[in-house]
Amino acid sequence: MRLKLICCDVFARLAYKTAAESPHLVDLELLPMLAHNEPDKLRDSLQGAIDRACNSQDKYERIILAYGLCGNATAGLTSSIPLTIPRMHDCCAMFLGSQEKFLQNFGDRLSANWRTCGYMERCRGSYAEAVNQYQTNPEYLKMVEEYGEDNASYVWETLHPVIENAEGLYIEIDGYEYGGTKADYINQMQEEGCPVETIQGDAAWFIKMVNGPWDTSLFLDLSPGCKIEPVYDMKEVFC
């Protein structure tokens, strides 16, 4: 089977290795991390990548969309060939290997500061910096037009508060740790006076996402012409 894997580059190491070892012929397209800070813009980029795959002369039999809900960025996406998307809200669950393990580790700390090797390698500046450099964000500019600059700034900062870190969580996946990223993160958090807890991650869900079989409890199998509809729960996520 020939597949198109459209993937956030936070998964780059997992994606390249899985594609190389897959029984399928997998063509890979990476999109930049932190693009989900502007969900409407990311949605346009994803739909563009899907459309290119659908219209490609390579005749893909299935598109694998390695994204979760990602701030509603995947809501409304459609494809003219079968498309598979994992039932997750964001990439944290995928790095852990299951939604169950995500809830076990993050259920009571959904806003916790966490990192992985891919996150450390691909993040262009810190998440807090990316969120708070909002003056050129289209959503912020729309608020300025509607409410004025002072009110827009107040609303934005209320919706995107700076989270004071009490601890850091590092998701470590055996076989995918390179470049001293764990040590870098520990040093970074120590400078802020925060301890770091290591959680054992798992590449199994990502590998299954590429290779199949695509169990409907783990993946939404989108039929041609249908659209992704968010459910906003912690199990189904999409319909």
N, C-alpha and C positions, 0 to 999 in steps of 0.2 A: 504494500500500500504506500502511496506517495502522500506525505503529509506536509502541511505548512504549520510551523510552530511560531506563533507571534508571542513575544515574551519580553517582560521588563528585564533590563540588563542587570538587576539585582540577582537574577538567577543565572547569570552568564556561565559560571563554571558548571553548574548542574546541567544546563541546557546543552552545552557543547559535548560534555561527556555522555549524556544520555542519548543525544542524537547520533554520536559516533558508534555507540554500542547497540542501537535500536535495530530490531528486525525489519523495521520500516525504512523507507527512504525519506529522510526528514530534512527539509529546507528551513533554515532558521532566520528570523528577523527580530532584532533586538530594538526596543525603544528605551529612551533614557529614564533612569530612576528619578523619582520626585516629580514626574510629570503629573501624577495624581493630585498635586497641589492645585492644579487648574483642571478640574474634572471635565468641563465642557471641551476644553482644548484637547485633553487626552482622548475623550470620546471621538472627536473628529479624526485624530491620528489613528486610533484603532479601527474605526470604520474605513478609513482610507487603506489601511494595511489589509483588511479583510477583502475589500473590493479588488485590490490588486491581485490577491491570491485567487479570488473567484474568476477573474478575467485573464489569468495567466495562461500562457501556452503550455505550461507544465501539467495542466489538468489535474490539480490536486483532488484527492478523494475525500479529504477531511482537513479542516482547520482546527488546530489546537490553540486555544487562547489562554495563555498562562497568566491570567489575571483573576482577581476576585471582584467584589463589588467596587472596591477602590473609590470611595466617595461618590458613588453613583456613576462613575465614568463608563461602566459597561451597560448601564440601563439603556434599552432601546436599540442595541446593536443588532444587526440582521445580516444574514449571509445567504447566498444562492446555492451553497453546497453545505453538507453537514458540518456543524461546528460543535466542538466540545469545550466546556469551561468548567473548572472545578468549583464545587459548592463551598466557597470561602469568602470571607469579608476582605481579607488582605493577605499579603504574602507570609505573614508571621505563622499562620496555621500550616502553610505548605512546608515551611522550613522545619516545623516540628513533626510533620508526617501525618497529622490527622487533626480534625476539628475537635475531637475529644481531648487530645493532648493539649491543644490550645486552651480549651476551657479549664483544664486542670491547672495549667500554669499561669494563665492570664485572666481567668474568669473574674477574680476579685481585684484585678489591677490592669484594666484594659488600656490605661494610658501610660503604662510603664515604659521606661526608656530601654530599648533593646537593640541589639546589633547582631549581625552575622558577618562572615568573611566577605560575602558579596556586597553587603550593605556598606561595610567599611571601605571596600575597594571602589565602589561605584558612586557613592554619595558625593556630590559636588558641593561641599559645604555642609554644615549641620542642618538637621531638619528644622530646628528652631529658627535659624537664619533664613531658610527658604520660606517658611510660613510667614515670617514677620517682614520680609522685604516685599510688601504687598502693594506699594504705590503704583506699580505698573500692571497689577493683576486686573484683568478685565472685569471680574466680579466686584472688586473694590471700586474701580472707575465708574461702574454702573451705579453703585451706592452713592458715590460723590454727586453724580448727576441728579439722583433722586432726593438725597437728604442733605447735601452739603458736606464739605470736607471734615469738619469737626465731628458731626454725627456719624459719618461713614467710618472714621477712624475708631470711634467708640464702639460701634457695632462690630467692626472687624476684630478688634482686640477682645471683645466679649466672646465672640464665636471661636477665636483662635488664641486661647490663653497660653502664656508661657508656663509650662509645667516644671515645677521645682523637683528635681530628681532626689528621691530618697535612696534609690539603689539603681543599679544597672543590671541588665540581663543579657548574657551572651549565649546565643544558640550555636552550639558547636556540632558540626556534622563530620563524622569520621570520613576521611578520604577527600575532603574538600577544604582543608585548612591550609592556607598558604600565606606567605608574606608577613607573618607576625601580627596579623590583624587583631587577634585576641589580646595580645600583650599591649598593643597600641590603645585598644579600647579601655583596658584595665588602667593604664597610665592616665588616660584622659579623664576617667571617672574619679581616680584617686586625687587628681588635682582639684576636683570639685568636692572632695570629701565624701564620696559615695562608694560603698562596697559594690562588688560585682558578683552576681551568682551565675554559674554556668549551668545551662540546661542542655541535655543531650538531644540533638535534632535527628532527623531521619529523612533520607532522600526518597523513601519508598513511594510516597504519594506522587511526587514529581515524575518518577520513573514510570509509574502506572499511568499517569496522565498522558505521557508520550506513547507508551507501548500498548496500552490497553490491557485487558478488556475494560471498557468504560462503564463500570457499575453505576447505575442511576442514583444510588445513595451517595456517591462521591462526586458525580459529574452530571451536569445538565447536557443532554444531547439535543442540540437545537436543530430542528428540521429546517430545510430550505424554505425561505420566505417568512419564517417566524421571527419574532423579536424577543430579546432577553427582557424579562420582567422581574424586577426585584421583589422579594417577599419580606425581607427585613427581619428574618428570624435567625437563629443560630444553627439551624440544621439544613433546611431546604435552600435558603438564600435566594435562589432563582427559580422561576418557572417559565 
